[in-house]
Amino acid sequence: MRVGIMASVVAAGILLTGGTALADDATPTGVELGLRAGYGIPLGSVTGAPSGATAPAMSDYLSGMIPIQVDAGYRFNPNMMVGAFFQYGIGLLNTSSGKPLAGCSTGGVSCSANDLAFGAQFHYHLMPDQQFDPWGGIGIGYEILNLSESAGGQSGGGAFSGFQFVDLQLGADYKVMPNLGVGPYIGFSLGEYSSCSVTGASSCTINQTSLHEWLTIGLRGAYDINM
């Protein structure tokens, strides 16, 4: 994966460079803005299934996702940041034979998917006054998976939505400028779809739910506006 190669190059550069202390007036406090991009691997099931049946796996619908995330928060001291996030994920459809979206690979049929997630998060930075600053994070939010299809001048689709119970994150910022850090990150989220909807019909409740996960690896840039 291209993103994985980029992350490895950045990590290698960090290890070779080593940590260097920053000037005291560059120690981050105040508003922090971040932007992420990466690759997400779907795990778990979309919903549960009756006894004896097979639950529909996330990977039956999506082979992966390209998430683009915006972070906004406040570092009330150099180590701790509290804020919010919004993620738009471009879904990569699984159109293999025998899968639910196999028909999307036929001529005249157009399909797409996206995954929205938003919520709150907390980051803890281990070495905010160093050029190499490892950090860990935890978040909670809400997720909406949208699927759409159009063919012959008609279109339709549906959505699954529910809470994202936990979003665990690990990363490292390399300070390319005193207020600008760039580095790799890895995330693991755990959620459950509890509601559904179909285009042109009323919403529905998923009675048999199941947990699903996203494993994400990518790059993050963070800019601190010192107060």
Secondary structure, DSSP 8 states (H G I E B T S, - for coil): -HHHHHHHHHHHHHHHH---B--GGGS--EEEEEEEEEEEEEEEBSS---TTS---BHHHHEEEEEEEEEEEEEESSSSEEEEEEEEEEEEEE---TTSTTGGGGSTTEEEEEEEEEEEEEEEEES-TTBSEEEEEEEEEEEEEEEEEEEETTEEEEEEEEEEEEEEEEEEEEEEEETTEEEEEEEEEEEEE--EEEETTS--EE-SS--EEEEEEEEEEEEEEEE-
